[in-house]
Amino acid sequence: MNDMVKKRVYVDMDNVLVDFQSGLDLQSEDTLREYEGRVDEIPGLFADMKPIDGAIEAMHELQHYFDLYILSTAPWRNPSAWSDKVRWVTRYLDDVFHKRMVITHCKNLCKGDYLIDDRGKNGTAEFEGEWIEFGSPRFPDWNAVVAYLKGKD
């Protein structure tokens, strides 16, 4: 990249960087029954999830070209989710996202060029930059996202 300012890319966590189902798979039947219909309120759920295939490698690649931040939402009724998400980032991607994490229910308030997110909720659809819909036919996986963004650099 030349001397220009790097473009800012925000990356969602759940089902983008983090495999949400992998956290549910670790829960007991009793816990899943107790939290039925509100599984995102299970204490500790978010810390033990596994990365999405290719996510870690993609972030290491993209950090050379872009100004990267995590932009995630945490369940309001699960305060441990907020700290669990920080624990997850520290475990898997601290070298990329150290102190580069925003947790909000209003993603459209953040200024940036790209937002990689799997859902148009919490302000994603209203984001001022370009929404890269992770998991969509156009962006089915991290290889597609990285190829697209590197073509924009």
HUVENLIN-V790563 format. One line per field, one symbol per residue. ss: DSSP state (H for helix, E for strand, C for the rest). A space follows every 10 residues. Layout:
ss=???
This chain:
ss=CCCCCCCEEE ECCECCCEEH HHHHCCCCHH HHHHCCCCHH HCCCHHHHCE ECCCHHHHHH HHCCCCEEEE EECCCCCCHH HHHHHHHHHH HHHHHHHCCC EEECCCHHHC CCCEEEECCC CCCHHHCCCE EEECCCCCCC CHHHHHHHHH HHC
